[in-house]
Amino acid sequence: MSVKPVKAISIIGMMDKLDDVIQFCGNSGIFHPDDAISFYSNTQNFVPLNDKNPYSAPLQSLRSAADMAKLEIEYTDIKDFKESPSEVLEYIEDLVAGLEKMVNSRLHCQQEIEACVRKIEQVGHFVGNNLDFTEISKCKYIAPAFGRIPKESIEKISKIDNPYVMFFPCTNDDTHCWGAYFAPIDQRSEIDRIFSSLYFEKLDIPDITGTPEECVNSLKGELEKLKKQQQDIETDIEKFWETEKDKCMKFYTKLEELNTYHAIRRYVYKYHKNFILVGWIPAEKENTFTKGLDNIESIEYSLSDGKEELKNSPPVILKNPPFFKLYEFFVKMYGLPSYNEIDPTPFVALTYTLFFGIMFGDMGQGFVVALVGFLMWKLKKMEIGKILIPCGISGMVFGFIYGSVFGFEHALNPVYKALFGIDGKLVEVMESNTINMIIYGSVAIGVVTIIISMLINICSSLKRRDMESAFFGANGIAGFVFYVSLVAGLVCTMFLNIPLMTPVYIICLIVIPLILMFMREPLGKLSEGKKKWQPESWGEYFMQSFFELFEMCLSYVTNTMSFLRVGAYILVHAGMMLVVFTLAEMVGGAVGYIVVIIIGNGIVMALEALLVAIQVLRLDYYEVFSRFYIGEGRQFSPVVARQREE
């Protein structure tokens, strides 16, 4: 329910110990590197270590070769791996060369097979036409051309005024006619041009001899040889992989680790003959981490608390119980809290689950939503699926209160009779009195939510030492007193007949807080002890503050009224299901009635679940977060090799 403490650690040592430090930091899995420049005031002699990554290209080559060879390379345990980085690179280079050689042979063989199949298909169009390609190729004065032409072009040939433009058809398919034309040598260019304009496609047969039948048989024999050659290559790849698989996995895993850890070098700076590396570690892991560093000679390190390094924006690790942790997905989507900011995840978890249940109150449909969420989580590993489970359960709880099961409004009456001794439902949504209660209740929910948001803002602002926001802001103490006093005064006057809005009450609890909010900027600077607290131009300040104050007052109203959507969706759900049952009765018949009810429930469920999920998220983002949350933090991302993550 908070942000975990982190500590900044600065490591300085001789350059020959850099690899040992990087290896240790990477193996620890808890080191988040950062730019050392921002941690030191005098960085004149700092030189970035712009080393080229020697592992990136070999790693990519291995992945590409394995992909082309249709081999799956996975991560494995390398606790006992002792080979040096140079030995890893040497082995990977030899492995890739061997794989590429076999892959290229297979690719070349596949290309020859495809070419052979294509020739068989093309020459097959001339089988049975008593042709001899060998004799035709010996012609000295006539140039033959074999191929195909669109059927619609056949009719155009007879209309061409040229005695040498003749086409001799052999076979037909759905769109083309296969055959040949013969052109005198001296007319060849002109005849080729004419047939080209008719979309004639030539068949390239320079190495085809004999009759079409003999040619096809010869090509089929060649095809069998090529397939046998391809099978032999596949066998060689399989044998190669059986021999090298385990070793390759280990070297691949080590190479991935070396490549990942090399990323730490981007943050290293040289200082004369020394290196400087700065990063972050969880405060709870300090002893374990420093004990490991103590085993490396010729290095020194120093630590500082994250609260002392706020100017360097410490990375954030959220710490929440399992239920609240589900809703970190929404918080991260908006933006992580800063290190000195309150984590809003618990508040989001409670409000989102509660509002979703209120707006989507149906026992049957809530169960389906929870089930769908469970399947999305288990089968597709979708984060939103885990959130839908408690939301669906919340919908079931409020569905029990509303007495709605898949839109059947009186299905739970026997349960109410047995449990509470009443004949009807606990809440009859569509009654006029209930509708008024729902509207007032929605506004009340908005008021309570906004008040809690203001209290959180006061605590968060004090934690950030932002006195202007904590005391004089629209969501600070002044704004809190103004809003609560105004709401209390209106409720007492309009509904309880208590004359609370007296002149003293208005001046002390409404007017004075407004004045404090109007003067929040200079008052805030004064409270923080700043000497330059006065604005450059009082006239400009008054004009700007007037419009800002007007906007603040307007936001109190709009934000509160925005929660009317909570009650509106209760009524919308009941109304939509009423339409479904009306349509089912109009269709008539038992089968038709059931079909309409099932389809209607599906449509209402999908549409309303989507809309409610979006609207509740909107309430949290715009009506709640806008009052206390900044969300400009950055995530704690330690350097971890992928095999360690898994």
ROTORPA-667657 format. One line per 5 residues: for each residue x, y, z of C-alpha. Coordinates in steps of 0.2 Angstrom, whole numbers, plus 5000, padded with zeros to 4 digits. Each point is the difference from the previous one (the first is absolute). Layout:
# ROTORPA-667657
X Y Z  ...
This chain:
# ROTORPA-667657
5000 5000 5000  5015 5011 4998  5016 5003 4990  5014 4989 5005  5016 5009 5006
5015 5000 4989  5018 5006 5002  5012 5007 4987  5016 4992 5000  5016 5007 4992
5014 4988 4995  5018 5006 4996  5014 4989 4996  5015 4996 4988  4995 4996 4982
5007 4982 5001  4986 4996 5013  4986 5007 4989  4995 4984 4992  4999 4992 5018
4989 5014 5006  4988 4999 4985  4999 4981 5001  4996 5001 5019  4987 5014 4997
4992 4990 4986  5000 4984 5010  4992 5009 5015  4984 5003 4990  4996 5016 5011
5012 5013 4992  4991 5014 4991  5014 5010 4991  4999 5019 4999  5010 5015 4992
5014 5004 5011  5001 5018 4994  4985 5005 5010  5007 4994 5016  5016 5010 5000
5003 5019 4999  5017 4999 4992  4999 4989 4985  5013 5009 4989  5012 4985 4999
4986 4987 4998  5001 4991 4983  4986 4988 4995  5005 4983 4996  4994 4998 4982
5005 4981 4998  4992 4991 4985  4990 4986 5005  5009 4984 4994  4986 4988 5004
4985 5008 4991  5005 4995 4982  5004 4982 5005  4984 4999 5009  4990 5006 4986
5009 4989 4988  4997 4984 5011  4981 5005 5001  4999 5002 4981  5009 4984 4996
4989 4990 5012  4985 5008 4993  5004 4996 4983  5005 4982 5005  4983 4999 5009
5008 4996 5016  4994 5006 5017  5013 5007 5012  4995 5002 5018  5008 5006 5016
5008 4987 5012  5009 4999 5016  5018 5007 4999  5005 4999 5019  5015 4989 4995
5005 5009 4984  5019 5004 5001  5004 5005 4982  5007 5017 4997  4991 5014 4989
5013 4997 4987  4996 4981 4999  4982 5004 5000  5002 5011 4984  5011 4988 4992
4988 4985 5002  4985 5011 4995  5010 5005 4984  5003 4982 4995  4983 4995 5004
4992 5013 4990  5012 4996 4985  4995 4982 5001  4981 5004 5001  5001 5013 4986
5009 4988 4988  4987 4986 5002  4986 5013 4999  5007 5007 4984  5001 4983 4993
4982 4996 5005  4994 5017 4993  5010 4997 4983  4992 4983 4999  4983 5006 5003
5002 5014 4987  5005 4986 4987  4985 4989 5005  4988 5015 4998  5008 5004 4983
4998 4981 4995  4982 5000 5005  4996 5015 4991  5008 4993 4984  4990 4984 5001
4984 5010 5002  5005 5011 4985  5006 4987 4988  4985 4989 5005  4989 5012 4990
5008 4994 4984  4999 4981 5003  4991 4990 4987  5003 5013 4986  5013 4990 4990
5013 5014 5003  5019 4997 5001  5009 5015 5009  5017 4994 4993  4995 5001 4982
4991 5016 5002  5016 5008 5009  5010 4995 4984  4989 5012 4989  5012 5013 4992
4987 5011 4991  4985 4999 5013  5000 5006 5018  4988 4990 5010  4992 5007 5016
4990 4989 5013  4989 5006 5013  4982 5006 5005  4989 5014 4994  4983 5006 5008
4985 4992 4992  4993 5017 4996  5015 5004 4990  4998 4985 4988  4986 5009 4990
5011 5016 4998  5013 4990 4991  4989 4997 4984  4997 5018 4999  5018 5005 4998
5006 5003 4983  5016 4990 5000  5001 4983 4991  5014 4994 5013  4989 5004 5015
4993 4983 5003  4998 4990 5017  4999 4981 5001  4991 4995 5016  5003 4984 5009
4991 5000 5017  4988 5011 5010  4998 5004 5018  4987 5012 5008  5007 5016 4994
5014 4997 4987  5004 4990 4985  5017 4991 4999  5008 4999 4983  5013 5007 4988
5004 5012 4986  5014 5000 4987  5008 5015 4993  5012 5002 4986  5017 5006 5006
4999 5017 4991  4982 5003 5007  5004 4994 5018  5000 5016 5009  4984 5006 4992
4991 4984 5003  5006 5000 5018  4994 5017 5003  4983 4996 4993  4998 4985 5011
5007 5009 5015  4986 5013 4998  4988 4986 5000  5007 4995 5017  5008 4984 4994
5011 4993 5014  5016 4990 4993  5005 4983 5007  5019 5000 5003  5005 4983 4994
5019 5001 4995  5005 4983 5007  4985 4990 4995  5002 4987 4987  4991 4986 4992
4981 4998 5000  4989 5008 5014  4997 4982 5007  5019 4996 5000  5003 5017 5008
4987 4998 5014  5007 4982 5004  5018 5007 5001  4995 5014 5011  4990 4989 5012
5016 4989 5001  5010 5016 5004  4987 5005 5013  5001 4983 5009  5019 5003 5002
4998 5017 5006  4987 4995 5013  5012 4986 5006  5014 5013 5001  4988 5011 5011
4996 4986 5011  5019 4996 5003  5002 5018 5004  4986 5000 5013  5008 4984 5007
5017 5008 5002  4991 5015 5009  4991 4989 5012  5016 4990 5004  5010 5016 5002
4987 5007 5012  4999 4983 5010  5019 5002 5003  5000 5019 5004  4984 5004 5007
5004 4999 5019  5017 5009 4997  4992 5013 4989  4986 5004 5013  5014 5003 5013
5010 5011 4989  4985 5009 4994  4994 5004 5018  5017 5006 5004  5001 5011 4985
4983 5007 5004  5006 5004 5018  5016 5008 4993  4990 5011 4988  4988 5005 5014
5014 5004 5012  5010 5010 4987  4985 5013 5001  5007 5005 5017  5016 5007 4991
4989 5014 4992  4999 5008 5017  5018 4998 5005  5012 5015 5000  5019 5000 5000
5009 5012 5012  5018 4999 4996  5004 4981 5003  4985 4997 5010  4982 4997 4996
4984 5007 5008  4984 4990 5000  4984 5007 5008  4983 4991 5003  4986 4995 5011
4996 4985 5011  4986 4996 5012  5004 5006 5017  4995 4983 5007  5014 4991 4989
5014 5012 5006  5009 4988 5011  4999 4986 4987  5006 5011 4986  5014 5008 5009
5007 4984 5007  5002 4994 4982  5009 5016 4995  5012 4998 5015  5007 4984 4991
5006 5011 4986  5017 5008 5003  5005 5018 4995  4983 5007 5001  4991 5012 5011
4981 5004 5002  4989 5012 5009  4981 4999 5003  4987 5014 5003  4981 4999 5004
4988 5003 4986  4992 5014 5010  5017 5009 4999  5001 4998 4981  4982 5006 4995
5008 5012 4987  5006 4984 4991  4983 4993 4999  5002 4983 5009  4992 4986 4991
4984 4993 5007  4996 4982 5007  4981 4999 5005  4997 4989 5015  4982 4994 5001
4990 4985 5007  4994 4987 4987  4983 5008 4997  5006 5018 4999  5014 4994 4989
4988 4995 4986  4996 5019 4998  5018 5005 4997  4996 4997 4982  4989 5016 5000
5012 5010 5010  5015 4996 4988  4989 5004 4985  4997 5018 5007  5018 5002 5007
5009 4994 5015  5001 5010 5016  5015 5010 5003  5011 4993 5014  4994 5013 5013
4982 4998 4994  4986 4989 5008  4996 4985 4990  4982 5001 4994  4998 4981 4996
4990 4995 5016  4988 5015 4997  4998 4995 4982  4997 4982 5004  4986 5004 5013
4991 5013 4989  5001 4991 4984  4994 4983 5007  4986 5009 5010  4994 5012 4986
5001 4985 4987  4989 4990 5011  4987 5014 5003  4999 5004 4982  5000 4982 4994
4988 4992 5013  4995 4983 4993  5004 4983 5009  4999 4990 4984  5009 5012 4989
5013 5004 5013  5004 4981 5002  5003 5000 4981  5011 5015 5000  5010 4992 5014
5001 4984 4991  5006 5009 4984  5013 5009 5009  5007 4984 5008  5001 4992 4982
5008 5016 4993  5013 4999 5014  5003 4981 4999  5000 4998 4982  5006 5016 4993
5010 5007 5015  4991 5017 4998  5002 5012 5015  4982 5007 4998  4993 4982 5002
5006 4999 5018  4992 5017 5003  4983 4994 4993  4999 4986 5013  4997 5011 5015
4990 5012 4990  4988 4986 4995  4999 4994 5018  4996 5018 5005  4986 5000 4986
4993 4984 5008  4999 5007 5017  4991 5016 4994  4990 4989 4989  4994 4990 5015
4995 5017 5008  4991 5006 4984  4992 4982 4998  5005 4998 4982  5006 4984 4993
5003 5001 4981  4986 5013 5000  4988 4990 5009  4995 5012 5014  4990 4988 5011
5011 4985 4999  5007 5003 5018  4983 5003 5009  5000 4983 5008  5017 5003 5006
4995 5017 5008  4985 4991 5008  5011 4987 5008  5014 5011 5005  4991 5017 5005
4982 4995 5001  4995 5013 4987  4989 4996 4984  5008 5012 4988  5018 5006 4995
5012 5009 5011  5001 5014 4987  4987 5003 4987  5010 5010 4987  4986 5006 4989
4989 5007 5013  4999 5019 5000  5006 5002 5018  5014 4988 4997  5005 5010 4985
5002 5016 5010  5009 4991 5014  5012 4993 4986  5003 5018 4993  5003 5007 5018
5011 4985 5004  5011 5003 4985  5003 5018 5004  5004 4994 5018  5013 4988 4993
5008 5014 4990  5001 5011 5015  5008 4987 5011  5012 4995 4987  5005 5018 4997
5002 5003 5018  5011 4984 5002  5010 5006 4985  5003 5017 5008  5006 4992 5016
5012 4989 4990  5006 5016 4991  5004 5008 5016  5010 4986 5007  5009 4998 4983
5004 5018 4999  5007 5000 5017  5011 4985 4996  5006 5009 4985  5002 5016 5010
4989 5010 4988  4992 5012 5013  4991 5010 4987  4990 4984 4994  4998 4994 5018
4993 5015 5008  4994 5012 4987  4996 4990 4984  4983 4995 4994  5003 4983 5007
5009 5005 5015  4994 5005 5017  4992 5016 4994  4991 4991 4986  4995 4986 5012
4992 5012 5012  4991 5010 4986  4993 4984 4992  4995 4991 5016  4992 5016 5007
4991 5004 4984  4993 4982 4998  4995 4999 5018  4992 5017 5000  4989 4996 4984
4995 4983 5007  4995 5007 5017  4991 5015 4992  4991 4991 4986  4996 4982 5007
5001 5001 5019  4993 5017 5003  5015 5005 5011  5005 5019 4997  5018 4996 5000
5005 5013 4987  5001 5015 5012  5011 5015 4996  5013 4995 5012  5000 4982 4992
5002 5007 4982  5014 5012 5004  5010 4989 5011  4998 4983 4990  4996 5006 4983
5007 5017 4996  5016 4999 5010  5005 4984 4991  4996 5008 4983  5012 5014 5005
5014 4988 5005  4998 4991 4984  5000 5016 4990  5016 5005 5008  5008 4982 5000
5015 5004 4990  5008 5014 5011  4994 4992 5016  5007 4983 4995  5017 5009 4997
4999 5008 5017  4997 4984 5009  5015 4992 4991  5011 5015 5006  5003 5006 4982
5006 5018 5000  4993 5004 4983  4982 4997 5004  4992 5014 4991  4994 4999 4982
5008 5011 4987  4984 5008 4996  4986 5000 5013  4987 5006 4987  5004 4986 4988
5000 4988 5015  4983 5005 5006  4993 4998 4982  5007 4983 4998  4996 4994 5018
4982 5006 4997  4997 4989 4985  5009 4985 5008  4989 5002 5016  4985 5000 4989
5006 4984 4991  5003 4992 5017  4983 5004 5006  4992 4993 4984  5011 4984 5001
4992 4997 5017  4983 4999 4993  5004 4991 4984  5011 4987 5008  4986 4997 5013
4987 4999 4987  5011 4988 4989  4996 4986 5013  4982 5001 4994  5005 4987 4987
5002 4987 5014  4981 5001 5003  4996 5002 4982  5008 4983 4995  4989 4992 5014
4985 5006 4991  5007 4997 4983  5003 4982 5004  4982 4997 5006  4993 5009 4985
5010 4990 4987  4995 4984 5008  4982 5006 5000  5002 5002 4981  5007 4983 4998
4985 4992 5009  4988 5010 4991  5007 4994 4983  5000 4982 5006  4982 5001 5004
4996 5008 4983  5009 4985 4991  4990 4988 5010  5002 4981 5002  5011 4991 5012
5015 4998 4988  4999 5018 4993  4998 5007 5018  5016 4991 5006  5010 5004 4985
4996 5019 5002  5004 5000 5018  5017 4991 4997  5005 5012 4986  4994 5015 5009
5009 4996 5016  5016 4997 4989  4998 5017 4992  4996 5009 5016  5014 4992 5009
5013 5004 4987  4995 5017 4997  4997 5005 5018  5016 4992 5007  5010 5010 4987
4991 5016 5004  5001 4998 5018  5018 4995 5000  5004 5016 4990  4989 5011 5010
5007 4994 5017  5018 5003 4994  4995 5017 4994  4994 5004 5018  5016 4995 5007
5011 5008 4988  4991 5017 4998  4990 5003 5016  5011 4992 5012  5018 5000 4994
4999 5018 4994  4998 5005 5018  5015 4992 5008  5010 4990 4988  5015 5005 4989
5006 4984 4993  5017 5005 4994  5010 4986 5007  5011 4987 4991  5000 4982 5002
5014 4990 5009  5007 4990 4986  5015 4989 5006  5012 4993 4987  4994 4981 4999
5005 4987 4987  4984 4993 4993  5004 4982 5006  5000 5007 5018  4983 5009 4997
4993 4983 4995
